[in-house]
Amino acid sequence: MNKIGRRMTQDCKTPPLAHPLELIPLFRRWPTSRRRNLLYTVIWSSGMGVVLTAVEMLLFRRDGTVVEHLLPMLLMSNLIGAMIHAGSVASNRVLHGWPRRASGLPRLMFSMVLMAFSVLFGVGVGNLLWSGVDPIKLLSNRGVLVECLTIAAGVAVLLYMVRSAAERRNARALEEARQKEFAASSARLLAEARLKALQAQIEPHFLYNTLANVVSLIGPEPGQAQHMLERFIDYLRASLAASRSEQATLGSETKLIAAYLDVLAVRMGERLRYRIDVPDELRRFGIAPMLLQPLVENAIAHGLDPKVEGGEIIVSARAEGAHLCVQVSDTGAGLNESAPAKPGGGVGLSNLRERLGSLYAGQARVELLENQPCGMTVRLMLPLNASPTSIPSAP
């Protein structure tokens, strides 16, 4: 099973415990934590205390001031809330998460039992702390007991409905996040698959042409043949390492390009000149493997090869504000519709755009510029403050 499948399976084992306040958008800004949930419980309990005080004074016409009724009610409601909170946490640990997974009637019955104990505890201890009334004597009164249990049942139903609604909202949000993650991962896999297909299309031609050139040079120019073969070995070593790795640096990518261009320089002779201008402080920047190779191949195939006298390729990098600007420039044929099509041309740039979009979540872009008096520049704008997805920056 892949990483995404394992992570989604783990997430499905135990649903998150939603707090009733999460139904209010304001309270969804902060991630779930023990401190947050405890603070939310105090806020929720205090709100319930205010509501119960208002109901008591408006419906039952209690004597006394609002403060005289509100303060003991706040004390009791917070004791009840603390008991519910502690009971929920303890029961989830003891019962291995059953209260979180339960639904329907079992969940409602559990909520009522927990609420009944919590209300009796809060009313008894609250009256003891506020007025010194013996809790056992107070709760022995049948009228008080019935009132407490009635309140407990009503609040239990309310809490059950609110918490269920919050958990359904959380479940929908989690499912949407999973779908977005799956779509983004699928886009990355598709872009990588297209890149591999493009490499498989181009590299055999490069391999056969290079070996044919080595054979042709062995007799008349053995030194050139040896140099070409050595650089070809360097290129294969670097290319194989890059194709198997999920991380690379700008420095390792430029070394791969240098080996590639050295091999081509033996075949093309004076028709190919190149320069790599990357500052040392940027060579450790983490990028996706084989990100620059298609640009250099395009510059050769569509720029220098169609031009009789060839030209120069310049690979450069510099920081521009919040982006790293990597450029591959050539002095070749430029945008010439009459030039013969080469394998992977427009498809290569299209795949590159899709790959950047999935790796950098829309923060990177490709710019195609026409040089004067001739040639093209392909510019990659990569965010300096973000590494490509699943490809960490180099240490």
Buried (B, 14 or more C-beta within 10 A) or exposed (E): EEEBEEEBEEBEEEBBBBBBBBBEEEBBEEEEEEEBBBBBBBEBBBBBBBEBBBEBBEEEEEEEEEEEBBEBBBBBBBBBBBBBBEBBBEBBEEEEBBBBBBEEEEBBEBBBBBBBBBBBBBBBBBBBBEEEBEBEEBBEEEEBBEEBBEBBBEBBBBBBEBBBBBBEBBEEEBEEEBEEEEEBBEBBEBBBEBBEEBBEEBBEEBEEEBEEBBEEBEEEEEEBBEBBBEBBEBBBEBBEEBEEEEBBBBBBBBBBBBBBBBBBBBBBEEBBBBEBEBEEEBBEBBBBBBBBBBBBBBBBBBBBBBBEEBBBBBBBBEEEEEBBBBBBBBBBBBEEEEBEEBEBBEBBBEBBBBBBBBBBEEBBBBEEEEBEEBBBBBBBBBBEEBBBBEBEEBE
